[in-house]
Amino acid sequence: MSNRFGIGWSLHGDGKSISPGDVVAPNERLHWPQTISIGVQHVMAMFGSTVLVPALTGFPATTTLFFSGVGTLLFLIFTSGRVPSYLGSSFAFIAPVSAAMAGHGMSGALGGIVVSGVALFIIGVIVQKSGTGWIHALMPPVVMGTIVALIGLNLASATLTPMKEFPLTTFATVLAIVVSAVLFKGLLGRLSILVGLVIGYLVALAQGQVNFEPIKTAGWLGLPAFSTPSFHLDTLLVFLPVVFVLLAENIGHVKTVGLMTGRDLDDVNGRAIMADGAATMLAGFGGGSGTTTYAENIGVMASSRVYSTAAYWIAGFVAILVAFFPKFGAVINTIPAGVSGGAGIVLYGMIGIIGARLWVQNKVDFSNPINLMTAGTGLIIAIAITSDLAFGDVKLGGIAMGTVATLVIYHLMRSIAKARGTEPINNDQIGGATHSKIG
């Protein structure tokens, strides 16, 4: 039973130290005091990004933390403890959640999250049986890079109002994030978003932009604010791009962890995707943000050389415990628009550039018109559409339209070129299988 759930850890060496060049494997652990301290580090690493998503979307922070912790434990069980990972809030959900809330409120957004989780889980089942080759054929780097980039670029317009109304707070937050990312070493450097939020908050506080009333009225102990979803046809396509991004993130995470631990984890790809799908589905049914594997926590493992899943069990339980402190959630809800707007500038920009990084890493050849027109058309559509386009009863935003256009144009052009022999097709240039993470 312990092996099935991945909790049968053996003690690494003396349990207190790690020899030079050695690592603590996923199925090993140090003594519990050291393991607990590393688990707390994982909570700190995920914290800034995980609470930023509900701060930007208006979701309850404590509920998001609760399902983040539960999702992490679920992930460890699904993968039998072979893949050390924390499931935090996915930035890819920000745009579709905001769009769905504008039309159907929070319940409509939760319905989209549930459907995304279901789709991801089903794909995970298929991947577990057939492998990932078909995913790479459907979404080669030129397509995946475009979808990731257009999500960030479409969100750019959301930062205009904070820049106009709270310029000092907004740009002070941006400056704090980018400087702290290179100023500090170790864990603090990886917490640049959290550091930027704190400094931006202090700048806003000095200008009287913080309302403390929600903190005064919130209790010290209490249940997270659970909510239920509702389902609307016009929101489903809005969430389609998220599924593609979550796929890439999960496959990339498993591959990265496999390289870091020196283990072949290809046979667990499907289970990792199923786990994230189940965690996202559960969060949607209860009022939390959709989840994804977190790159932030890979940094903690790299610096500590501890890949023990025992530390992630600790992190999951700590996140769940924090969720039962309503005052903590009230503090998150007081984050001013200028602070969240400044963080959004950096975050959305990073998402856009990570999409471009996928092109660079995979040497996508933009002298090939298939690649050039696929990326260019998808990006322009996503950037240009700042409000929904109506197609009968169905309304689609820029991200959904850009994603559909990217997929259709790539596969249409490639099929015609292959049939007519009008364009040489080089899979190394427009195919490939390497993916990056957006956090």
Secondary structure, DSSP 8 states (H G I E B T S, - for coil): -TTTTT---EE-TTSS---TT--B-TTEE--HHHHHHHHHHHHHHHHHHHHHHHHHH---HHHHHHHHHHHHHHHHHHTTT-S---EEE-GGGHHHHHHHHHHHHHHHHHHHHHHHHHHHHHHHHHHHHH-SHHHHHHS-HHHHHHHHHHHHHHGGGGGHHHHHH-HHHHHHHHHHHHHHHHHS-HHHHHTHHHHHHHHHHHHHHHTT----HHHHHS-SS-----------HHHHGGGHHHHHHHHHHHHHHHHHHHHHHT---GGGHHHHHHHHHHHHHHHHHHT---EEE-SHHHHHHHHH-B--HHHHHHHHHHHHHHTT-HHHHHHHHT--HHHHHHHHHHHHHHHHHHHHHHHHHTT--TTSHHHHHHHHHHHHHHHH--S-EEETTEEE-HHHHHHHHHHHHHHHHHHHHHHHT-S---HHHH---------
